[in-house]
Amino acid sequence: MWPRICRRIPKEVFTVLGRLHDSGYQAYLVGGAPRDLLRGAVPQDWDIATDARPEEVKALFARTIALGEKFGTVGVLIGDQQLEITTFRREGDYRDGRRPDWVEFTPDLVADLARRDFTINALALDPLGRRLVDPFRGVWALKRRLVKAVGDPAARFQEDPLRMLRFYRFQATLGFRGEAATERGIEAEAITKVSGERIRDEMTKLLLGTDPARALRGMARSGLLTAIMPEFKAIWTTDPSIFTHLAATVQAIKPTAELRWAAFLHDLGKAVTRQVDGDRVRYYGHEKAGQELAAEILERLRFANAFRQKVLTLIRWHMFPADPGLTDAALRRLVGRVGPENIVDLLELRRADIIGTGGPCAQAGENLARFNRRVQALLANETVFTRQDLAVTGHDVMAFLGLPPGPQVGAVLDDIFHWVTEDPARNRKELILEYLQKWRAAH
């Protein structure tokens, strides 16, 4: 076991561990690193726990960063690596739902591990001394692919309600199942104490996991999903199969943050537009309603404006006519509405949407592939996609037609755009002005 583990540990990490050991201190890899190393994966972060105090750690290393010395954490820079070194500690209550009221340093490693969230994260690994410390049977949980709280689940979640979301995030990213007793400790409404930014980051990690559908089903089961996004409540009273479809679409789509969020929210508007027409159920305008609901969620979770606009564009146009027989002009107009930077992702959303519905349907897949080939050819050869690409501006229109600023200028530009998309060779200023002269005579 040890040779395999040690091969995955960077030399910079060994340097830090060795310097602490040589100075007479205990030093262990903690957090995600032992968990991932034991799973045969390469850790993303390297956190070290030690009985050395923060001032003692700083005295041992030339390059350090203050990351939270009050809580015992010092950043150490070795080569290209930044490692967090934290002193063994005990903690008081978490009255703010995020940080302990007090921290007390301790020489006791087990006491330090006892404050962690899940048993798979409460392991300590000393690769130099070839020692594994596992007081809460984290290895047992790893072998059973189980996410289980350390001690009383309700107490762990009360300390930091974000841990409820992390419970599902680890199921999504590791492909593990959650322990039923741990899930029963969830009090979903407590998540409202957590900032939108922290929820956003944790939800994004969950959605980018290898098994997000499992985690989303668990969140729905515990009530955590609707506590975070009340917009989903209407689904349970109208048609729960909508949620099943959304989770399946997330699972099927490529793992980028924008695509996973768009897949998760793209049919949210169906719950509020559902109409029964004889023996059929229809959702007229659900893409527009979904865009509005998604906008509220993304704003509440403090996503950057560019991210929001991308996701909302994909949701708004996900019902586009994917007809490979679409005329060139209609295809150019579609790309103009969506934006050339979004059209390929829109096709990916449609592909995942088909799979999430119960596909793939061979004919639908072939039609989408043919449509994609036409889009790629268009992107390679055309330049007129949006009003901004036109050879005239709003000022040109106002000057030529004698119009004041206002919505009529935009309507004229839309008319020009449609005329130009019929034949991109028309996108020359003199030709457009000739068209406007005829337009003025007609209007």
C-alpha positions as CSV (number, residue, x, y, z in Angstrom):
1,M,0.0,0.0,0.0
2,W,2.6,2.5,1.0
3,P,4.8,2.5,-2.2
4,R,1.6,3.1,-4.2
5,I,0.5,6.0,-2.0
6,C,3.9,7.6,-1.8
7,R,4.3,7.7,-5.6
8,R,1.3,10.1,-5.7
9,I,2.6,12.6,-3.2
10,P,4.7,15.5,-4.6
11,K,8.2,16.0,-3.3
12,E,7.2,19.4,-2.0
13,V,4.8,17.8,0.4
14,F,7.4,15.4,1.6
15,T,9.7,18.4,2.1
16,V,7.2,20.1,4.4
17,L,6.4,16.9,6.3
18,G,10.0,16.1,6.7
19,R,10.9,19.5,8.1
20,L,8.2,19.3,10.7
21,H,9.2,15.8,11.6
22,D,12.9,16.7,11.9
23,S,12.0,19.6,14.2
24,G,10.2,17.2,16.6
25,Y,6.6,17.9,15.6
26,Q,3.9,15.5,14.5
27,A,2.7,16.0,10.9
28,Y,-0.1,14.2,9.0
29,L,-1.9,14.6,5.7
30,V,-5.6,15.3,6.5
31,G,-8.8,16.2,4.8
32,G,-9.3,15.0,1.2
33,A,-5.7,13.9,0.6
34,P,-5.8,10.7,2.7
35,R,-9.2,9.8,1.3
36,D,-8.1,10.2,-2.3
37,L,-4.8,8.5,-1.8
38,L,-6.5,5.5,-0.3
39,R,-9.0,5.4,-3.2
40,G,-6.1,5.4,-5.7
41,A,-6.9,9.0,-6.8
42,V,-4.6,12.0,-7.0
43,P,-5.6,14.7,-4.4
44,Q,-6.3,18.2,-5.5
45,D,-5.3,19.8,-2.2
46,W,-2.6,19.0,0.3
47,D,-3.6,19.9,3.9
48,I,-1.3,19.1,6.8
49,A,-2.2,18.9,10.5
50,T,0.5,19.3,13.1
51,D,1.0,19.9,16.8
52,A,3.3,22.8,16.0
53,R,1.8,26.2,16.8
54,P,1.3,28.8,13.9
55,E,4.3,30.8,15.1
56,E,6.4,27.7,15.2
57,V,5.4,26.7,11.6
58,K,6.3,30.2,10.4
59,A,9.7,29.9,12.0
60,L,10.4,26.7,10.0
61,F,9.6,28.0,6.5
62,A,10.8,31.1,4.6
63,R,7.7,31.7,2.6
64,T,4.4,31.7,4.4
65,I,1.0,33.3,4.0
66,A,-1.4,34.3,6.8
67,L,-4.6,32.3,6.1
68,G,-6.2,32.3,9.5
69,E,-3.7,32.1,12.3
70,K,-6.5,32.7,14.9
71,F,-7.8,29.3,13.8
72,G,-4.4,27.8,13.5
73,T,-3.8,27.8,9.8
74,V,-0.7,29.0,8.0
75,G,-0.1,28.8,4.2
76,V,3.4,27.5,3.2
77,L,4.8,28.0,-0.2
78,I,7.3,25.4,-1.4
79,G,8.2,25.6,-5.1
80,D,5.0,25.8,-7.1
81,Q,2.9,24.2,-4.2
82,Q,0.9,26.0,-1.6
83,L,0.1,23.9,1.4
84,E,-2.1,24.7,4.3
85,I,-0.7,23.7,7.7
86,T,-3.1,23.7,10.6
87,T,-2.4,23.1,14.3
88,F,-4.4,20.3,16.0
89,R,-7.3,22.0,17.7
90,R,-10.6,21.7,19.6
91,E,-13.5,23.9,18.8
92,G,-16.4,25.6,20.6
93,D,-20.0,26.0,19.3
94,Y,-20.7,27.4,15.8
95,R,-23.2,30.1,16.7
96,D,-22.8,31.8,13.4
97,G,-23.3,28.6,11.5
98,R,-19.9,28.8,9.9
99,R,-17.0,29.3,12.3
100,P,-16.4,28.1,15.9
101,D,-16.8,30.6,18.7
102,W,-13.4,29.6,20.0
103,V,-10.5,27.5,19.1
104,E,-8.1,25.7,21.5
105,F,-4.9,24.2,20.3
106,T,-4.2,20.7,21.5
107,P,-1.5,18.0,21.0
108,D,-4.2,15.4,20.5
109,L,-4.6,14.4,16.9
110,V,-7.8,12.3,17.6
111,A,-9.5,15.4,19.1
112,D,-8.6,17.3,16.0
113,L,-10.1,14.6,13.7
114,A,-13.3,14.5,15.9
115,R,-14.3,18.0,14.7
116,R,-14.5,17.0,11.0
117,D,-17.6,16.4,9.0
118,F,-17.6,12.9,7.6
119,T,-15.6,9.8,8.5
120,I,-14.0,9.5,5.1
121,N,-12.5,13.0,5.8
122,A,-11.5,12.2,9.4
123,L,-8.4,10.2,8.4
124,A,-4.7,11.2,9.1
125,L,-1.9,9.8,7.0
126,D,1.9,10.0,7.9
127,P,3.7,8.7,4.8
128,L,7.1,9.2,6.4
129,G,6.3,7.1,9.4
130,R,3.9,5.0,7.3
131,R,1.1,5.4,9.8
132,L,-2.6,5.7,9.3
133,V,-4.8,7.1,12.0
134,D,-8.5,6.2,11.6
135,P,-10.4,6.7,14.9
136,F,-13.9,6.9,13.2
137,R,-13.7,4.0,10.8
138,G,-13.2,6.1,7.7
139,V,-11.5,3.3,5.9
140,W,-14.5,1.0,6.6
141,A,-16.7,3.7,5.0
142,L,-14.4,4.1,2.0
143,K,-14.5,0.4,1.3
144,R,-18.3,0.5,1.5
145,R,-18.4,3.7,-0.6
146,L,-20.4,5.4,2.2
147,V,-20.7,9.0,3.3
148,K,-21.3,9.0,7.1
149,A,-21.1,11.8,9.6
150,V,-18.5,11.8,12.4
151,G,-20.5,11.3,15.6
152,D,-24.0,12.8,15.8
153,P,-25.1,14.0,12.3
154,A,-27.5,16.7,13.6
155,A,-24.6,18.2,15.7
156,R,-22.3,18.2,12.7
157,F,-24.9,19.9,10.5
158,Q,-25.7,22.4,13.2
159,E,-22.1,23.4,13.3
160,D,-22.1,24.4,9.7
161,P,-25.3,23.8,7.7
162,L,-23.3,23.8,4.4
163,R,-22.2,20.3,5.5
164,M,-25.7,19.1,4.5
165,L,-25.0,20.1,1.0
166,R,-21.5,18.6,1.2
167,F,-23.1,15.4,2.2
168,Y,-24.7,15.2,-1.2
169,R,-21.7,16.7,-3.0
170,F,-19.5,13.9,-1.9
171,Q,-22.1,11.4,-3.2
172,A,-22.0,13.1,-6.6
173,T,-18.2,13.5,-6.9
174,L,-17.2,10.2,-5.4
175,G,-20.2,8.1,-6.6
176,F,-20.8,7.0,-3.0
177,R,-24.1,6.5,-1.2
178,G,-25.2,8.5,1.8
179,E,-25.8,6.8,5.1
180,A,-29.6,6.9,6.0
181,A,-28.9,7.9,9.6
182,T,-26.8,10.8,8.5
183,E,-29.5,12.0,6.1
184,R,-32.0,11.9,8.9
185,G,-29.9,14.4,10.7
186,I,-30.6,17.0,8.0
187,E,-32.8,20.0,9.0
188,A,-33.2,21.5,5.6
189,E,-34.3,25.0,6.5
190,A,-31.0,25.6,8.3
191,I,-29.4,26.0,4.9
192,T,-31.0,29.5,4.7
193,K,-28.3,30.7,7.2
194,V,-25.6,30.0,4.6
195,S,-24.6,32.7,2.1
196,G,-25.6,32.4,-1.6
197,E,-21.9,32.3,-2.6
198,R,-21.1,29.3,-0.5
199,I,-24.2,27.4,-1.7
200,R,-23.3,28.4,-5.3
201,D,-19.8,27.0,-5.1
202,E,-20.9,23.7,-3.4
203,M,-23.8,23.2,-5.8
204,T,-21.6,23.7,-8.8
205,K,-19.1,21.1,-7.5
206,L,-22.1,18.7,-7.0
207,L,-23.4,19.3,-10.5
208,L,-19.9,18.7,-12.0
209,G,-19.6,15.3,-10.2
210,T,-19.7,12.0,-12.0
211,D,-23.1,11.1,-10.4
212,P,-25.0,14.3,-9.9
213,A,-28.4,12.6,-10.4
214,R,-27.9,10.5,-7.3
215,A,-27.1,13.6,-5.2
216,L,-30.0,15.6,-6.7
217,R,-32.5,12.8,-5.8
218,G,-31.2,12.8,-2.3
219,M,-31.5,16.6,-2.0
220,A,-35.1,16.3,-3.2
221,R,-35.8,13.5,-0.7
222,S,-34.5,15.4,2.3
223,G,-36.1,18.7,1.4
224,L,-32.8,20.4,1.0
225,L,-33.4,21.2,-2.7
226,T,-36.5,23.2,-2.2
227,A,-35.0,24.9,0.9
228,I,-32.3,26.2,-1.4
229,M,-34.5,26.7,-4.5
230,P,-38.2,27.2,-3.6
231,E,-38.9,27.5,-7.3
232,F,-38.8,23.6,-7.4
233,K,-41.8,23.3,-5.0
234,A,-44.3,23.7,-7.9
235,I,-42.9,20.6,-9.5
236,W,-43.9,18.3,-6.7
237,T,-47.5,19.4,-6.8
238,T,-47.8,19.3,-10.6
239,D,-45.6,16.6,-12.1
240,P,-42.6,15.1,-10.2
241,S,-41.5,13.4,-13.5
242,I,-40.1,16.9,-14.5
243,F,-37.5,16.6,-11.8
244,T,-36.6,13.1,-12.9
245,H,-36.1,14.4,-16.4
246,L,-34.0,17.4,-15.2
247,A,-31.7,15.1,-13.1
248,A,-31.3,12.7,-16.1
249,T,-30.4,15.6,-18.4
250,V,-27.8,16.8,-16.0
251,Q,-26.3,13.3,-15.9
252,A,-26.2,13.2,-19.7
253,I,-24.7,16.6,-20.5
254,K,-21.0,17.4,-20.7
255,P,-19.5,18.4,-17.4
256,T,-19.0,22.2,-17.7
257,A,-20.6,24.5,-15.1
258,E,-22.7,26.5,-17.6
259,L,-24.1,23.3,-19.2
260,R,-24.8,21.5,-16.0
261,W,-26.7,24.5,-14.5
262,A,-28.6,25.0,-17.8
263,A,-29.5,21.3,-17.9
264,F,-30.7,21.4,-14.3
265,L,-32.9,24.5,-14.7
266,H,-34.0,24.3,-18.4
267,D,-37.5,22.8,-17.8
268,L,-38.2,24.5,-14.5
269,G,-40.9,26.6,-16.2
270,K,-43.0,23.5,-17.1
271,A,-44.5,23.4,-13.6
272,V,-46.1,26.8,-14.0
273,T,-47.1,26.5,-17.7
274,R,-48.6,23.0,-17.5
275,Q,-51.9,22.6,-19.4
276,V,-54.0,19.5,-19.9
277,D,-55.4,19.4,-23.5
278,G,-57.6,16.3,-23.7
279,D,-55.3,13.3,-23.2
280,R,-52.2,15.4,-23.7
281,V,-50.2,17.6,-21.4
282,R,-48.6,20.8,-22.9
283,Y,-46.2,23.4,-21.6
284,Y,-46.7,26.4,-23.9
285,G,-44.0,29.0,-23.3
286,H,-42.2,27.0,-20.6
287,E,-38.8,28.1,-21.9
288,K,-39.6,31.8,-21.2
289,A,-41.1,31.0,-17.8
290,G,-38.1,28.8,-17.0
291,Q,-35.7,31.6,-18.0
292,E,-37.4,34.0,-15.5
293,L,-37.3,31.4,-12.7
294,A,-33.7,30.5,-13.4
295,A,-32.8,34.2,-13.4
296,E,-34.0,34.5,-9.8
297,I,-32.1,31.5,-8.7
298,L,-28.8,32.5,-10.4
299,E,-29.1,36.1,-9.0
300,R,-29.8,34.8,-5.5
301,L,-26.7,32.5,-5.7
302,R,-24.6,35.5,-6.8
303,F,-23.4,34.1,-10.1
304,A,-21.3,36.5,-12.3
305,N,-23.3,38.3,-14.9
306,A,-21.6,36.6,-17.9
307,F,-22.3,33.2,-16.4
308,R,-26.0,34.1,-15.8
309,Q,-26.5,35.4,-19.3
310,K,-25.0,32.2,-20.8
311,V,-27.2,29.9,-18.8
312,L,-30.3,32.0,-19.4
313,T,-29.7,32.1,-23.1
314,L,-29.4,28.3,-23.3
315,I,-32.7,27.9,-21.3
316,R,-34.6,30.5,-23.3
317,W,-33.7,28.9,-26.7
318,H,-33.5,25.2,-25.8
319,M,-36.7,24.5,-27.7
320,F,-35.2,25.8,-31.0
321,P,-36.3,24.0,-34.2
322,A,-33.5,21.5,-34.7
323,D,-34.7,20.8,-38.3
324,P,-31.8,20.0,-40.6
325,G,-33.9,21.3,-43.4
326,L,-34.1,24.8,-41.9
327,T,-33.3,27.5,-44.5
328,D,-29.9,29.2,-44.4
329,A,-31.5,32.5,-43.5
330,A,-33.5,30.9,-40.7
331,L,-30.4,29.2,-39.4
332,R,-28.4,32.5,-39.5
333,R,-31.2,34.1,-37.6
334,L,-31.1,31.4,-34.9
335,V,-27.4,31.8,-34.5
336,G,-28.0,35.6,-34.3
337,R,-30.5,35.2,-31.5
338,V,-28.4,32.7,-29.5
339,G,-25.0,34.0,-30.3
340,P,-22.3,32.1,-32.2
341,E,-20.5,31.6,-28.9
342,N,-23.5,29.7,-27.5
343,I,-24.9,27.7,-30.5
344,V,-22.7,24.6,-30.0
345,D,-23.6,24.5,-26.3
346,L,-27.3,24.8,-27.2
347,L,-26.9,21.8,-29.5
348,E,-25.3,19.9,-26.5
349,L,-28.3,20.8,-24.3
350,R,-30.7,19.5,-26.9
351,R,-28.7,16.2,-27.2
352,A,-28.8,15.8,-23.4
353,D,-32.5,16.8,-23.3
354,I,-33.3,14.0,-25.7
355,I,-31.4,11.4,-23.6
356,G,-33.0,12.7,-20.4
357,T,-36.4,12.2,-22.0
358,G,-35.7,8.5,-22.4
359,G,-33.7,8.5,-25.7
360,P,-31.5,8.5,-27.5
361,C,-33.9,8.2,-30.4
362,A,-31.9,7.2,-33.5
363,Q,-33.8,9.5,-35.8
364,A,-33.6,12.5,-33.4
365,G,-29.9,11.9,-33.0
366,E,-29.3,11.7,-36.7
367,N,-31.3,14.9,-37.3
368,L,-29.3,16.7,-34.6
369,A,-26.0,15.5,-36.1
370,R,-27.0,16.8,-39.5
371,F,-28.1,20.1,-37.9
372,N,-24.8,20.4,-36.1
373,R,-22.9,19.9,-39.4
374,R,-24.8,22.7,-41.0
375,V,-24.1,25.0,-38.0
376,Q,-20.4,24.2,-38.1
377,A,-20.4,25.1,-41.9
378,L,-22.2,28.3,-41.1
379,L,-19.8,29.3,-38.4
380,A,-16.8,28.5,-40.7
381,N,-18.1,30.6,-43.6
382,E,-20.5,33.4,-42.4
383,T,-20.0,36.6,-40.5
384,V,-23.4,38.1,-40.1
385,F,-25.0,36.7,-37.0
386,T,-26.2,39.7,-34.9
387,R,-27.3,43.3,-35.4
388,Q,-23.9,44.3,-34.2
389,D,-22.4,42.7,-37.3
390,L,-24.5,44.8,-39.6
391,A,-22.7,47.4,-41.9
392,V,-24.9,50.1,-40.5
393,T,-25.6,51.3,-36.9
394,G,-28.6,52.8,-35.1
395,H,-27.1,56.2,-35.7
396,D,-27.0,55.5,-39.4
397,V,-30.7,54.6,-39.4
398,M,-31.7,57.6,-37.4
399,A,-29.7,60.0,-39.7
400,F,-31.1,58.4,-42.9
401,L,-34.7,58.1,-41.8
402,G,-34.8,61.2,-39.6
403,L,-35.9,59.1,-36.6
404,P,-35.4,60.0,-32.9
405,P,-33.9,57.5,-30.5
406,G,-36.4,54.9,-29.5
407,P,-37.8,51.4,-30.0
408,Q,-38.6,52.2,-33.7
409,V,-34.9,52.3,-34.5
410,G,-34.5,48.8,-33.0
411,A,-37.4,47.6,-35.0
412,V,-35.8,48.9,-38.2
413,L,-32.5,47.3,-37.4
414,D,-34.3,44.0,-36.8
415,D,-36.0,44.4,-40.3
416,I,-32.5,45.0,-41.8
417,F,-31.1,42.1,-40.1
418,H,-33.7,39.7,-41.4
419,W,-33.2,41.1,-44.9
420,V,-29.4,40.7,-44.7
421,T,-29.7,37.1,-43.4
422,E,-31.5,36.1,-46.6
423,D,-28.3,36.9,-48.4
424,P,-25.2,37.9,-46.4
425,A,-23.7,39.6,-49.5
426,R,-26.3,42.3,-48.8
427,N,-24.3,43.4,-45.8
428,R,-22.8,46.5,-47.4
429,K,-23.7,50.0,-46.3
430,E,-24.7,51.3,-49.7
431,L,-27.0,48.3,-50.3
432,I,-28.6,48.6,-46.9
433,L,-29.2,52.3,-47.5
434,E,-30.9,51.5,-50.8
435,Y,-33.1,49.0,-48.9
436,L,-33.9,51.7,-46.4
437,Q,-34.9,54.1,-49.1
438,K,-37.4,51.5,-50.4
439,W,-38.5,50.8,-46.8
440,R,-39.2,54.5,-46.2
441,A,-41.3,54.7,-49.3
442,A,-43.3,51.6,-48.3
443,H,-43.8,52.9,-44.7
